[in-house]
Amino acid sequence: MRKNVVCNHEVRNIVREFVQALAAILLLGALVACSKTPQTPAAEKRKPTGLESIPDPDFTKCPPFSDMSSWKNPYLIVREDGIGFLDLSNREVHILTPEEIPAELVALPSSAWPYGRVVLVAQAVPKNPSTQTKANLRKNRALLLGTLRELDVQFREAP
């Protein structure tokens, strides 16, 4: 009987040591998990764009939709052959590829953004409204709006 009691005691000690070791491992794992810096979702990590110094849009300063002729911020026109960038100083339209838009917007002085980081987007009426022309317009519009989102630039649609 004495041998049986000693054996039970040894088994209890082994089980107790195992449970203590398991608890220590779990506690250590919890501490390691809690000590990691939280991962920021990719959407929150913004790459520098060069437009960070331009304030957020102030729509109270924007002209009403009925009078967009007095618009002072950048003005972009979606065309079948690219993106028209309207030079407000002389009313010339410079045709750019969607890839050239970021550099063009960054190159503007801060005085070109009196309403904050917002642009006016219009769509040109195609001369030849073929299926291909419409597809080019849709593609250029999608590329432009995607670029504006990446740059954290809001847009207003021209009426």
Number of C-alpha atoms within 10 A of each C-alpha: 6 7 8 9 10 11 12 12 12 12 12 12 12 12 12 12 12 12 12 12 12 12 12 12 12 12 12 12 12 11 11 10 11 10 9 8 7 8 6 8 7 7 7 7 8 10 8 8 14 13 17 13 10 19 14 14 18 12 12 8 10 19 14 12 12 8 10 13 9 10 17 18 18 22 20 25 22 25 23 24 14 22 28 24 21 16 13 15 7 7 9 11 15 13 17 16 13 20 13 13 18 17 11 12 20 15 11 12 9 14 11 15 18 18 22 21 24 24 23 18 23 19 18 13 12 13 8 10 11 10 9 11 16 16 13 17 22 16 16 21 22 14 18 23 16 13 17 19 12 14 20 16 19 16 19 14 11 15 11
